[in-house]
Amino acid sequence: MTPWKLLRKVNEKMSIQTYWNQKEPHRDSVLWRFMDLRKFRDMMASEELYFRRADLFTDKSEGLPPEDYALRVLGLEPFNIDHRRELNNHLGSLAQHRESYYVSCWYLYAQGLETLDMWELYGHDGVAVVTRYDLLYSVLNGLWDEASLGQIQYGTDHLTNRFNALEFITTTQKKYALDCEVRALITAYDPLASGNRHIDLDNYPLPHPLPMNPLNAWVPDCKRRRIDLRTLVTDIVISLWAEPDAVEEISLWVKLKGFPASARQSELTGGSTPNLAEFRQYRHLFSKRSDEVGIAQESEATERELQRFAEVISTLPDERVRWLYKKRWDVMCLNPGEIPLLSDAQYLEAALRILDARKKRKTAAGQL
């Protein structure tokens, strides 16, 4: 390709990309983007759409498949040491690949309607910016980036026995199903990324990049893309919990930007609706979300899994069990600031019990 053709190709706008197992709502579906006052102020002032890097989401499993699914699709045994190494390498590579995805999250209004949960989680002092699926599609279709748009699918039942990054980045856990999310993605690869940041000093792969191998300094936490607000935004809804001064500021922004209609108050506003403090205090009465206890349970190994683990490592020599113990310890300790999984602690304890039992037997044998 000649330099002139290459330059022309770089400067061509890219059409929106489809992906495997994509799910889309009707083109006229209404979408809401909840945001706090600070984010709304930023959007109005900059007239830019904000995309967050996928690995920085609160859910650290964002864009990654459940381990049992990955084991099944890749044909690996969970207690085979060589297979565990291969699984870690696949997951660690995928965890780096998701750093190329930048995400803008929207709420499919017709599916869940307006809920107190969404306001409290994402915009209690701000607004919901309203658009339609076809309008957001048109905005993305006019960007210079490789972009995609579609509904998030929840759980694993829809997955198609493929190890596909885009299928994983558009899938999340069932506990988030009430978010009714439509996800806009832009892809921006780091051309100098090594892809080996999950390899430790012993040349052993871990299922995530290591803090000692950071991203290149020029990789941003977010991407911003300039948009025509009046083309994208069809309405602005003010949170039922917004303070009077926030309501006044929101109304001023709407007027300043030349929207044809003024911002309107949430339909949930009313005397029978709990205030924010009441909602948070009595969440179990008002919220449709399940208790967070399920999150802790998901990270806990079952008795059968622990028994199987103990049976397998009991057949290994001491030095191999110690090596496995060290690797599990590294997984827990190499991510400062994050809470380790309960299952990691359980497997550590199981390995330690075996080593301790062997030590006691050797000591007893030496005393005979």
Secondary structure in CASP SS format (residue, H / E / C, confidence):
PFRMAT SS
TARGET T0000
AUTHOR 0000-0000-0000
METHOD secondary structure of the structure
MODEL  1
M C 1.00
T C 1.00
P H 1.00
W H 1.00
K H 1.00
L H 1.00
L H 1.00
R H 1.00
K H 1.00
V H 1.00
N C 1.00
E C 1.00
K C 1.00
M C 1.00
S C 1.00
I C 1.00
Q C 1.00
T C 1.00
Y C 1.00
W C 1.00
N C 1.00
Q C 1.00
K C 1.00
E C 1.00
P C 1.00
H C 1.00
R C 1.00
D C 1.00
S C 1.00
V E 1.00
L E 1.00
W E 1.00
R E 1.00
F E 1.00
M E 1.00
D C 1.00
L H 1.00
R H 1.00
K H 1.00
F H 1.00
R H 1.00
D H 1.00
M H 1.00
M H 1.00
A H 1.00
S H 1.00
E C 1.00
E E 1.00
L E 1.00
Y E 1.00
F E 1.00
R E 1.00
R E 1.00
A H 1.00
D H 1.00
L H 1.00
F C 1.00
T C 1.00
D C 1.00
K C 1.00
S C 1.00
E C 1.00
G C 1.00
L C 1.00
P C 1.00
P C 1.00
E H 1.00
D H 1.00
Y H 1.00
A H 1.00
L H 1.00
R H 1.00
V H 1.00
L H 1.00
G C 1.00
L C 1.00
E C 1.00
P C 1.00
F C 1.00
N C 1.00
I H 1.00
D H 1.00
H H 1.00
R H 1.00
R H 1.00
E H 1.00
L H 1.00
N H 1.00
N H 1.00
H H 1.00
L H 1.00
G H 1.00
S H 1.00
L H 1.00
A H 1.00
Q H 1.00
H H 1.00
R H 1.00
E H 1.00
S H 1.00
Y E 1.00
Y E 1.00
V E 1.00
S E 1.00
C E 1.00
W E 1.00
Y E 1.00
L E 1.00
Y H 1.00
A H 1.00
Q H 1.00
G H 1.00
L C 1.00
E C 1.00
T C 1.00
L H 1.00
D H 1.00
M H 1.00
W H 1.00
E H 1.00
L H 1.00
Y H 1.00
G C 1.00
H C 1.00
D C 1.00
G C 1.00
V E 1.00
A E 1.00
V E 1.00
V E 1.00
T E 1.00
R E 1.00
Y H 1.00
D H 1.00
L H 1.00
L H 1.00
Y H 1.00
S H 1.00
V H 1.00
L H 1.00
N H 1.00
G C 1.00
L C 1.00
W C 1.00
D C 1.00
E E 1.00
A E 1.00
S E 1.00
L E 1.00
G E 1.00
Q E 1.00
I C 1.00
Q E 1.00
Y E 1.00
G C 1.00
T C 1.00
D C 1.00
H C 1.00
L C 1.00
T C 1.00
N C 1.00
R C 1.00
F C 1.00
N C 1.00
A H 1.00
L H 1.00
E H 1.00
F H 1.00
I H 1.00
T C 1.00
T E 1.00
T E 1.00
Q C 1.00
K H 1.00
K H 1.00
Y H 1.00
A H 1.00
L H 1.00
D H 1.00
C C 1.00
E E 1.00
V E 1.00
R E 1.00
A E 1.00
L E 1.00
I E 1.00
T E 1.00
A C 1.00
Y C 1.00
D C 1.00
P C 1.00
L C 1.00
A C 1.00
S C 1.00
G C 1.00
N C 1.00
R C 1.00
H C 1.00
I E 1.00
D C 1.00
L C 1.00
D C 1.00
N C 1.00
Y C 1.00
P E 1.00
L C 1.00
P C 1.00
H C 1.00
P C 1.00
L C 1.00
P C 1.00
M C 1.00
N C 1.00
P C 1.00
L C 1.00
N C 1.00
A C 1.00
W C 1.00
V C 1.00
P C 1.00
D C 1.00
C E 1.00
K E 1.00
R E 1.00
R E 1.00
R E 1.00
I C 1.00
D C 1.00
L H 1.00
R H 1.00
T H 1.00
L H 1.00
V C 1.00
T C 1.00
D E 1.00
I E 1.00
V E 1.00
I E 1.00
S C 1.00
L C 1.00
W C 1.00
A C 1.00
E C 1.00
P H 1.00
D H 1.00
A H 1.00
V H 1.00
E H 1.00
E H 1.00
I H 1.00
S H 1.00
L H 1.00
W H 1.00
V H 1.00
K H 1.00
L H 1.00
K C 1.00
G C 1.00
F C 1.00
P C 1.00
A C 1.00
S C 1.00
A C 1.00
R E 1.00
Q E 1.00
S C 1.00
E C 1.00
L C 1.00
T C 1.00
G C 1.00
G C 1.00
S C 1.00
T C 1.00
P C 1.00
N C 1.00
L H 1.00
A H 1.00
E H 1.00
F H 1.00
R H 1.00
Q H 1.00
Y C 1.00
R H 1.00
H H 1.00
L H 1.00
F H 1.00
S C 1.00
K C 1.00
R C 1.00
S C 1.00
D C 1.00
E C 1.00
V H 1.00
G H 1.00
I H 1.00
A H 1.00
Q H 1.00
E H 1.00
S C 1.00
E C 1.00
A C 1.00
T C 1.00
E H 1.00
R H 1.00
E H 1.00
L H 1.00
Q H 1.00
R H 1.00
F H 1.00
A H 1.00
E H 1.00
V H 1.00
I H 1.00
S C 1.00
T C 1.00
L C 1.00
P C 1.00
D H 1.00
E H 1.00
R H 1.00
V H 1.00
R H 1.00
W H 1.00
L H 1.00
Y H 1.00
K H 1.00
K H 1.00
R H 1.00
W H 1.00
D H 1.00
V H 1.00
M H 1.00
C H 1.00
L C 1.00
N C 1.00
P C 1.00
G C 1.00
E C 1.00
I C 1.00
P C 1.00
L C 1.00
L H 1.00
S H 1.00
D H 1.00
A H 1.00
Q H 1.00
Y H 1.00
L H 1.00
E H 1.00
A H 1.00
A H 1.00
L H 1.00
R H 1.00
I H 1.00
L H 1.00
D H 1.00
A H 1.00
R H 1.00
K H 1.00
K H 1.00
R H 1.00
K H 1.00
T H 1.00
A H 1.00
A H 1.00
G H 1.00
Q H 1.00
L C 1.00
END
